Amino acid sequence: MFKSTNSGGNWTPINAGLANLDIRALAVDPLSLNKIYAGTFGNGVFKSIDGGANWLAVNAGLTNRYITNLEVHPQSPNKVYAGTHYGGVFTISFNAFLINISKIGTGNGTVTSTPTGIDCGVNCAYEFDANSTITLAATPVVGSVFADWSGDCSGSNTVTTV
């Protein structure tokens, strides 16, 4: 699989972790373009929340792993429909949680997340899948100092939460 972020001018591979799998279907969450689903023929459904950089199998309750079609529900993007080769349509539902960053004080800087989603200044809130590992990093600008995290996160400039 390849993706382009410039209307097909350049393409980069995004199938790390999916090599040698027979991918038959793709779906992109219309509300979060970094959230991609890949349906494989024999290995079920895989999900990426970082634009295809990393993939995780999401086959709980899926008894037929020969996927031929995928569709993200347009009003409920945490619900994906998987059509199978041997008959049947399965609904895969995901739990998600919102991470919201509030900056206080007079200093300036950025807070970013891995996987991508949070980039304070631009977007200080992002919905991640339950049981995801999220790493937040604070980077103060020259003349500012990062003090600490508070609330559900605590620690130094980088903090990881599950």
Steps between C-alpha positions, in 0.01 A plus 500: 500500500609852427364842593534844353451827685544718191237380250717218367820700447693272734417165658634338817448142617273453804488124527764444769358221714272385218767364266411175326130539584238496226329838549159509334329804653586841644290754688591842639316666787346814342534690829861397567707444187782342704268212593520231229362145487637221282304182430709195417408172341553251781648720774205727579497873560791725597480858624742792495442819699814672371446513124635151431829519691389227745233231474313291757274200437141573613328164463310462830171325418591459134443132419562538125835663418464502122417869458389637162336831599537755779288803582528753782161611635469868397336620824669254738863469387578257783286245315637316195316252281697209351358303209640150459569269208314202644192698590405726780558855611659566836487815710821591680453761774782686670513680832681830494608766744575868463833648606465873552805718571461837674800730509523739794749769587665770294762289320481373145578168336337194353358171617496215248398135514621170366303366322410828334180681585589758761701799382424783743483830342291335230316211670511449877247217509484170317305177533714187533390139515465343843807301604726711276837615627535875451822692555472876557803725459527863615747726321537854641617782275816692586434711808221272628526209741282191517396447864305173520195297407198487727166324496499142373859535372804587705871508440771688314495630141388163359222290648342175382142405580290197416 
